[in-house]
Amino acid sequence: MPIALYALMLSAFAIGTTEFVIVGLVPTIAQDLSVSLPSAGLLVSLYAAGVAVGAPVLTALTGRMNRKLVLLGLMALFIAGNLLAWQAPGYGSLITARILTGLAHGVFFSIGSTIATSLVSKDKEASAIAIMFTGLTVALVTGVPLGTWIGQNFGWRATFLVVSALGALALIGSALLVPSNLKQSVPATLGQQFKVLTHPRLLLVYLITILGYGGTFTAFTYLAPILQDVSGFGNNAVSLIMLVYGVSVAVGNIYGGKLADRMGPIRALTLIFSGLVAILLVLTLSSTHPVAAVLTVLIWGAFAFGNVPGLQVYVVQQAERFVPEAVDVASGLNIAAFNIGIALGSVVGGYVVEGMALTDTAWIGAGFVVLALGLTRLSGSLDRRGNAAMARA
């Protein structure tokens, strides 16, 4: 594999760390900036909103630009956003910093896959994409707990400074290692993009993604306060539990992909969503008991992100069937849907925390996942009817 792929992997690691590390820092930031927990949780929502806007809109606007220049520009924007977060004088400027880095994130993962595949031969494309996305998985396993530990022991600003340094290393690596003559894919026309956005079967999948992923983030956004204020853990213990959660996420993500390959996405998603509903309901009760809380969080991680491979495979399958001329656009919009789910979940979680108890975020999140499960079964039923109609024809 070309060494340039590892520059992309480092970029994905830095970007993944800055997206999710905020979850571990919510209580610290709230206390330091004298804002409420829901206001600090809004930093998760606004980042996700930046990703959701950046992925389709900025990818379309930069579609005809040199891929390497776009990549370097994105990493420069990412570094600037994190430096602004490091030096943010108040809550408002920190919000601006989070939106800027979210915009960079959205475009990076939209074009990163095409850059990765352009560096290798056709038979190695899937492996190239896997190497790049390994950075995101490693960020959940190591970057987030390490960043949380740095923020809790040296101040939350130090975390953003360290992430800026990682971004600078990734920028230098990309500048030196990524070739300038990357192949340019033909950008989708506005008509093709509009067709994806208005096709009912694709909209159904995006709604499943938003609800299924959003249900986790209703509670996950406030995991650190739950562990501290309800379970009674200290700062260092929370960092360690985040590490355990990250390992569980990595295992669940891999196993979720294997399930989708073996059972098909609908059956795999049915199983994963059912498990996610159950574990979120258990978390509502177990969070008051430290040992039970840790065990619940460990199992939760395996289900929380296990739906990602199945959802991404399913949206590609649906796009190949209904809008074959715009499969890349459909796949990119599902990335936006994941982040709309993050934004929705963290905003709802904020309202819950304001008016109810921290633990109520878990069962309300389970309610969202129940809706996603119902829509998954509906979509599977529509697939079977369509296949039967084609067989009769």
Secondary structure per residue as TSV (DSSP state, phi and psi in degrees):
chain	resnum	aa	ss	phi	psi
A	1	M	-	360.0	136.6
A	2	P	-	-63.6	144.2
A	3	I	T	-65.0	-21.7
A	4	A	H	-59.5	-28.8
A	5	L	H	-60.9	-31.6
A	6	Y	H	-76.3	-23.3
A	7	A	H	-67.8	-40.0
A	8	L	H	-65.6	-38.6
A	9	M	H	-63.7	-40.6
A	10	L	H	-65.0	-38.9
A	11	S	H	-61.1	-45.2
A	12	A	H	-63.5	-36.2
A	13	F	H	-63.8	-47.6
A	14	A	H	-63.1	-44.1
A	15	I	H	-67.4	-42.3
A	16	G	H	-63.8	-38.4
A	17	T	H	-63.1	-46.8
A	18	T	H	-68.7	-27.2
A	19	E	H	-69.7	-49.2
A	20	F	H	-95.7	-18.1
A	21	V	H	-64.0	-24.9
A	22	I	H	-60.5	-27.2
A	23	V	H	-61.0	-42.7
A	24	G	H	-73.6	-16.3
A	25	L	H	-103.2	-0.8
A	26	V	H	-52.6	-50.2
A	27	P	H	-64.5	-38.6
A	28	T	H	-64.6	-45.5
A	29	I	H	-66.8	-41.9
A	30	A	H	-58.6	-43.6
A	31	Q	H	-69.6	-43.9
A	32	D	H	-67.8	-38.7
A	33	L	T	-95.1	2.8
A	34	S	T	56.0	47.2
A	35	V	-	-120.6	166.1
A	36	S	-	-74.9	163.7
A	37	L	H	-58.9	-44.2
A	38	P	H	-60.1	-36.2
A	39	S	H	-65.9	-41.6
A	40	A	H	-66.0	-37.8
A	41	G	H	-64.0	-25.0
A	42	L	H	-63.7	-21.4
A	43	L	H	-64.9	-27.6
A	44	V	H	-71.5	-45.9
A	45	S	H	-62.9	-45.0
A	46	L	H	-70.8	-33.1
A	47	Y	H	-61.9	-47.9
A	48	A	H	-61.5	-37.2
A	49	A	H	-63.7	-39.3
A	50	G	H	-61.3	-40.3
A	51	V	H	-65.0	-45.2
A	52	A	H	-62.1	-37.4
A	53	V	H	-76.8	-44.3
A	54	G	I	-64.5	-39.2
A	55	A	I	-57.6	-58.3
A	56	P	I	-79.3	-41.6
A	57	V	I	-73.1	-54.5
A	58	L	I	-70.5	-30.0
A	59	T	H	-63.4	-41.2
A	60	A	H	-66.1	-41.3
A	61	L	H	-68.0	-29.6
A	62	T	T	-100.5	11.5
A	63	G	T	-58.6	-30.2
A	64	R	T	-101.6	2.5
A	65	M	S	-85.3	157.8
A	66	N	-	-57.0	127.7
A	67	R	H	-61.6	-40.5
A	68	K	H	-67.1	-40.3
A	69	L	H	-64.1	-39.4
A	70	V	H	-63.2	-44.3
A	71	L	H	-58.6	-47.7
A	72	L	H	-65.9	-38.6
A	73	G	H	-63.4	-39.5
A	74	L	H	-63.7	-43.9
A	75	M	H	-67.5	-33.5
A	76	A	H	-65.0	-41.1
A	77	L	H	-65.3	-39.8
A	78	F	H	-61.3	-46.4
A	79	I	H	-62.8	-44.5
A	80	A	H	-61.0	-42.1
A	81	G	H	-63.1	-41.1
A	82	N	H	-73.3	-33.5
A	83	L	H	-65.8	-37.8
A	84	L	H	-64.0	-40.6
A	85	A	H	-62.6	-39.0
A	86	W	H	-60.7	-41.2
A	87	Q	H	-101.4	8.4
A	88	A	-	-56.7	120.4
A	89	P	-	-73.2	-19.7
A	90	G	S	-160.2	-174.1
A	91	Y	H	-63.6	-40.9
A	92	G	H	-62.3	-44.3
A	93	S	H	-70.0	-29.6
A	94	L	H	-67.9	-37.1
A	95	I	H	-60.5	-45.7
A	96	T	H	-58.6	-43.5
A	97	A	H	-62.1	-41.2
A	98	R	H	-66.9	-39.1
A	99	I	H	-65.4	-42.5
A	100	L	H	-60.2	-47.5
A	101	T	H	-68.0	-31.5
A	102	G	H	-63.9	-39.6
A	103	L	H	-60.6	-43.7
A	104	A	H	-63.3	-42.1
A	105	H	H	-58.2	-47.8
A	106	G	H	-57.4	-46.0
A	107	V	H	-74.1	-36.2
A	108	F	H	-57.7	-49.0
A	109	F	H	-76.1	-17.5
A	110	S	H	-72.7	-42.4
A	111	I	H	-97.6	-17.1
A	112	G	H	-60.4	-39.9
A	113	S	H	-64.5	-41.4
A	114	T	H	-68.4	-35.4
A	115	I	H	-65.9	-44.7
A	116	A	H	-59.8	-44.9
A	117	T	H	-69.8	-27.7
A	118	S	H	-73.1	-13.5
A	119	L	T	-87.6	-10.6
A	120	V	S	-131.0	171.1
A	121	S	-	-74.8	166.7
A	122	K	G	-57.1	-38.4
A	123	D	G	-76.2	-5.8
A	124	K	G	-115.9	11.4
A	125	E	H	-62.8	-45.6
A	126	A	H	-62.5	-39.3
A	127	S	H	-66.0	-36.2
A	128	A	H	-64.6	-43.8
A	129	I	H	-64.5	-39.7
A	130	A	H	-61.7	-40.4
A	131	I	H	-62.4	-44.6
A	132	M	H	-62.1	-46.4
A	133	F	H	-73.3	-13.3
A	134	T	H	-59.2	-33.0
A	135	G	H	-59.1	-38.4
A	136	L	H	-68.5	-42.0
A	137	T	H	-64.8	-44.7
A	138	V	H	-63.2	-33.0
A	139	A	I	-61.4	-41.3
A	140	L	I	-67.2	-36.6
A	141	V	I	-78.1	-43.1
A	142	T	I	-118.5	-42.4
A	143	G	I	-64.0	-43.0
A	144	V	H	-68.1	-51.4
A	145	P	H	-63.6	-36.6
A	146	L	H	-66.9	-43.1
A	147	G	H	-64.0	-37.5
A	148	T	H	-64.0	-43.7
A	149	W	H	-62.7	-43.7
A	150	I	H	-60.4	-45.5
A	151	G	H	-64.4	-37.3
A	152	Q	H	-76.8	-25.5
A	153	N	H	-102.6	-26.1
A	154	F	H	-122.8	5.5
A	155	G	-	97.2	142.7
A	156	W	H	-62.5	-26.0
A	157	R	H	-64.5	-34.9
A	158	A	H	-60.7	-34.3
A	159	T	H	-59.9	-45.7
A	160	F	H	-68.6	-30.5
A	161	L	H	-66.3	-43.1
A	162	V	H	-63.8	-42.0
A	163	V	H	-64.8	-36.1
A	164	S	H	-60.6	-41.4
A	165	A	H	-63.5	-40.9
A	166	L	H	-61.6	-42.0
A	167	G	H	-61.7	-38.4
A	168	A	H	-65.1	-41.2
A	169	L	H	-62.0	-42.5
A	170	A	H	-64.6	-38.8
A	171	L	H	-63.0	-45.6
A	172	I	H	-63.4	-44.2
A	173	G	H	-61.2	-42.8
A	174	S	H	-65.8	-40.3
A	175	A	H	-63.3	-38.0
A	176	L	H	-84.8	-33.0
A	177	L	H	-106.8	-31.4
A	178	V	S	-78.6	125.5
A	179	P	-	-66.6	155.7
A	180	S	S	-83.8	-22.6
A	181	N	-	-96.6	48.0
A	182	L	-	-67.4	144.4
A	183	K	-	-68.3	141.9
A	184	Q	-	-103.5	119.2
A	185	S	-	-78.5	153.4
A	186	V	-	-75.2	119.3
A	187	P	-	-66.1	145.2
A	188	A	-	-65.5	144.1
A	189	T	-	-73.6	163.7
A	190	L	H	-61.2	-36.2
A	191	G	H	-62.8	-41.9
A	192	Q	H	-65.4	-41.9
A	193	Q	H	-64.4	-39.9
A	194	F	H	-65.6	-37.1
A	195	K	H	-63.2	-39.5
A	196	V	H	-64.3	-42.6
A	197	L	H	-71.2	-17.8
A	198	T	H	-113.1	-2.6
A	199	H	-	-77.3	123.5
A	200	P	H	-60.6	-35.4
A	201	R	H	-70.4	-35.3
A	202	L	H	-73.1	-38.2
A	203	L	H	-61.6	-34.4
A	204	L	H	-63.8	-43.5
A	205	V	H	-64.2	-42.1
A	206	Y	H	-62.3	-36.4
A	207	L	H	-67.9	-38.6
A	208	I	H	-61.0	-44.2
A	209	T	H	-60.7	-47.3
A	210	I	H	-60.7	-47.6
A	211	L	H	-73.8	-42.0
A	212	G	H	-67.0	-39.5
A	213	Y	H	-81.5	-38.3
A	214	G	H	-63.5	-33.7
A	215	G	H	-58.7	-40.5
A	216	T	H	-63.4	-42.9
A	217	F	H	-77.0	-14.2
A	218	T	H	-58.5	-40.0
A	219	A	H	-96.2	-38.3
A	220	F	H	-61.8	-35.1
A	221	T	T	-57.4	-31.5
A	222	Y	T	-111.5	25.0
A	223	L	H	-63.2	-44.3
A	224	A	H	-61.4	-48.3
A	225	P	H	-61.3	-36.2
A	226	I	I	-61.5	-46.9
A	227	L	I	-65.5	-35.7
A	228	Q	I	-80.5	-52.1
A	229	D	I	-85.7	-27.6
A	230	V	I	-101.8	-49.4
A	231	S	S	-81.4	-22.6
A	232	G	-	86.7	22.5
A	233	F	-	-85.2	151.9
A	234	G	-	-85.1	177.3
A	235	N	H	-58.2	-49.0
A	236	N	H	-63.7	-37.2
A	237	A	H	-65.6	-38.1
A	238	V	H	-62.1	-42.0
A	239	S	H	-60.4	-41.4
A	240	L	H	-67.0	-40.3
A	241	I	H	-65.8	-36.5
A	242	M	H	-61.0	-37.3
A	243	L	H	-64.3	-45.1
A	244	V	H	-60.6	-43.6
A	245	Y	H	-60.6	-42.8
A	246	G	H	-63.0	-41.1
A	247	V	H	-62.2	-43.2
A	248	S	H	-62.7	-40.0
A	249	V	H	-60.6	-45.0
A	250	A	H	-60.9	-44.0
A	251	V	H	-64.6	-45.1
A	252	G	H	-64.0	-36.0
A	253	N	H	-64.3	-44.6
A	254	I	H	-65.3	-46.5
A	255	Y	H	-67.0	-34.4
A	256	G	H	-62.0	-38.9
A	257	G	H	-65.1	-41.6
A	258	K	H	-65.2	-40.2
A	259	L	H	-61.4	-43.8
A	260	A	H	-64.1	-36.3
A	261	D	H	-67.7	-41.7
A	262	R	H	-81.3	-40.6
A	263	M	H	-102.4	-14.8
A	264	G	-	91.0	150.8
A	265	P	H	-61.5	-38.1
A	266	I	H	-64.7	-49.5
A	267	R	H	-64.7	-40.1
A	268	A	H	-64.5	-44.3
A	269	L	H	-66.1	-36.3
A	270	T	H	-59.3	-45.8
A	271	L	H	-65.4	-46.0
A	272	I	H	-68.3	-44.0
A	273	F	H	-64.2	-38.5
A	274	S	H	-62.3	-44.5
A	275	G	H	-63.8	-37.7
A	276	L	H	-66.5	-41.4
A	277	V	H	-58.9	-47.1
A	278	A	H	-62.3	-45.6
A	279	I	H	-71.2	-32.7
A	280	L	H	-67.9	-37.0
A	281	L	H	-66.3	-39.1
A	282	V	H	-64.4	-39.7
A	283	L	H	-59.4	-33.7
A	284	T	H	-56.1	-35.4
A	285	L	H	-97.4	-36.2
A	286	S	H	-79.6	-17.9
A	287	S	T	-63.6	-18.5
A	288	T	T	-82.3	-8.6
A	289	H	S	-115.8	113.2
A	290	P	H	-51.1	-50.1
A	291	V	H	-65.3	-45.6
A	292	A	H	-63.2	-36.1
A	293	A	H	-63.4	-44.3
A	294	V	H	-64.1	-44.3
A	295	L	H	-62.5	-39.9
A	296	T	H	-65.0	-43.5
A	297	V	H	-63.2	-38.5
A	298	L	H	-60.8	-47.1
A	299	I	H	-69.7	-38.6
A	300	W	H	-55.5	-44.3
A	301	G	H	-56.9	-37.7
A	302	A	H	-65.2	-31.7
A	303	F	H	-92.8	-28.6
A	304	A	H	-59.2	-42.7
A	305	F	T	-113.0	4.3
A	306	G	T	-67.4	-16.5
A	307	N	H	-80.8	-13.4
A	308	V	H	-61.3	-51.8
A	309	P	H	-59.5	-43.7
A	310	G	H	-62.4	-43.0
A	311	L	H	-64.6	-40.5
A	312	Q	H	-70.1	-40.7
A	313	V	H	-63.8	-42.4
A	314	Y	H	-65.4	-40.9
A	315	V	H	-67.3	-34.5
A	316	V	H	-67.1	-42.1
A	317	Q	H	-60.9	-44.2
A	318	Q	H	-66.0	-39.4
A	319	A	H	-65.9	-41.2
A	320	E	H	-62.2	-29.5
A	321	R	H	-83.1	-41.4
A	322	F	H	-107.1	-31.2
A	323	V	-	-137.3	64.9
A	324	P	G	-61.3	-20.0
A	325	E	G	-80.7	-5.4
A	326	A	G	-140.0	44.0
A	327	V	H	-64.3	-42.2
A	328	D	H	-62.0	-40.4
A	329	V	H	-63.5	-44.5
A	330	A	H	-62.2	-41.5
A	331	S	H	-65.1	-43.2
A	332	G	H	-63.4	-37.5
A	333	L	H	-69.0	-25.7
A	334	N	H	-70.3	-32.1
A	335	I	H	-61.3	-42.3
A	336	A	H	-62.3	-39.5
A	337	A	H	-63.8	-39.5
A	338	F	H	-55.7	-43.5
A	339	N	H	-78.1	-27.3
A	340	I	H	-64.2	-38.9
A	341	G	H	-61.3	-43.2
A	342	I	H	-59.9	-47.2
A	343	A	H	-62.0	-46.5
A	344	L	H	-61.1	-48.3
A	345	G	H	-61.4	-44.2
A	346	S	H	-71.9	-32.9
A	347	V	H	-67.4	-47.0
A	348	V	H	-60.8	-42.6
A	349	G	H	-58.2	-37.8
A	350	G	H	-62.8	-43.4
A	351	Y	H	-64.1	-39.1
A	352	V	H	-63.3	-45.9
A	353	V	H	-62.7	-36.0
A	354	E	H	-67.5	-40.5
A	355	G	H	-108.3	-11.0
A	356	M	S	-134.5	-153.0
A	357	A	-	-99.6	157.5
A	358	L	T	-55.9	-40.8
A	359	T	T	-68.8	-18.1
A	360	D	H	-68.6	-18.5
A	361	T	H	-60.7	-30.1
A	362	A	H	-70.9	-50.8
A	363	W	H	-72.1	-29.1
A	364	I	H	-70.3	-37.8
A	365	G	H	-61.0	-39.0
A	366	A	H	-60.8	-34.7
A	367	G	H	-61.2	-40.9
A	368	F	H	-61.9	-41.8
A	369	V	H	-67.8	-33.8
A	370	V	H	-59.6	-42.5
A	371	L	H	-62.1	-42.7
A	372	A	H	-61.8	-40.0
A	373	L	H	-62.6	-44.3
A	374	G	H	-62.0	-42.1
A	375	L	H	-69.5	-31.6
A	376	T	H	-63.9	-44.7
A	377	R	H	-64.5	-38.5
A	378	L	H	-61.7	-45.5
A	379	S	H	-63.5	-40.1
A	380	G	H	-62.8	-38.8
A	381	S	H	-64.7	-41.4
A	382	L	H	-64.4	-36.5
A	383	D	H	-61.7	-45.4
A	384	R	H	-63.9	-40.6
A	385	R	H	-64.0	-41.8
A	386	G	H	-64.1	-41.6
A	387	N	H	-65.1	-39.1
A	388	A	H	-65.6	-39.6
A	389	A	H	-64.8	-40.7
A	390	M	H	-65.9	-38.0
A	391	A	H	-65.7	-38.9
A	392	R	H	-67.8	-34.6
A	393	A	-	-70.8	360.0
